[in-house]
Amino acid sequence: MIKANLRKLVAWQIARLLSFESWKRGLWTCIRLVLIAGLSFVIIYPILQKIATAIKDKTDLYSPIVIWIPEHFTSDNFKQAIKIMDYWTTLGNTFTLSAMVTVLTAMSCAFAGYGFARLKFKGSNLLFGGVILTILVPPTTILIPMYLNLKDFSLMGLIPLFTGKSVNLLDTQWPFILTSLTANSMKAGLYIFIFRQFFRGIPKEVEEAAYIDGASVSKTFTKIMLPNATPSIITVLLFSFVWQWNDSFFTTTYLTTSKVMSIMLSSLPYNLRIMLNDGVSSGADPFYQSMVLDTGMLLAIAPLVLIYIFVQRYFVESVERTGIVG
């Protein structure tokens, strides 16, 4: 009798604990659902709002019953934005510039990251501290010296010895090429840090085995280390491409007449006013200008959305693997 009561008591306690655990898991699931839904709303809401605005007719702007779904669907806003931005030419120029900067930046930052991770030399920690400093220091603090240096580029006085004067590199792609090749492009410090952390996570025995087989440092890097660094390479390539595509700070500083996405977007309201008023830049409807500007922003981010749809699986895997190894 006593044993039976004990068994019932134990069974009751176990059932109580299990019910408490299941209740706790259910509560945590609800909390996660609310957090994810809230974050998703914050991220997706502006995009949905721009889509709803882009497909509205101009008359729907003043209709009190139109909030999300327009009464008159139209593609005129897209036609206007494509025409004013010279969209297809701008898209090609932006893609070419972003791809070039992305590839050169990944190459130079991989070299730098491997050097900091494996090739210890006097002052390496001090130099890496400088790399970290480039992440912390706002780019606006070095804009003026960089601008002046590129405007009168002399390569430490070597170019004037042959040409008699310095070279103006502004409004060309050379500022992007030089900064990318020397691992000084936008966010390059972060990319070097990613590569350094990844290479440090690879066992040294892999390199030592290559050295025993007679491989040099450069061959070990290209044949052994880089193939193993695929996750970090994918991460850096995607980050670099997206940030360069969306960059307006350095792009509008180095380029003034080239047709790239950030420049055409920044000049879209002015060009629209000119077009609507036959050469006069005032008097245009500000609400309609905002509608076309939202459409231009949608056209600017559409290629990035398409790229993410196709590579998101590789991107997520690369970020996870980079975090585990680093």
Secondary structure as UniProt FT lines:
FT   HELIX           2..54
FT   HELIX           58..62
FT   TURN            64..65
FT   HELIX           76..85
FT   HELIX           87..118
FT   TURN            122..123
FT   HELIX           124..136
FT   HELIX           139..142
FT   HELIX           143..151
FT   TURN            155..158
FT   HELIX           159..163
FT   TURN            170..171
FT   HELIX           174..181
FT   TURN            182..183
FT   TURN            186..187
FT   HELIX           188..201
FT   HELIX           204..212
FT   TURN            213..214
FT   HELIX           217..220
FT   HELIX           221..225
FT   HELIX           226..228
FT   HELIX           230..246
FT   HELIX           249..254
FT   HELIX           261..276
FT   TURN            277..279
FT   HELIX           286..325
//
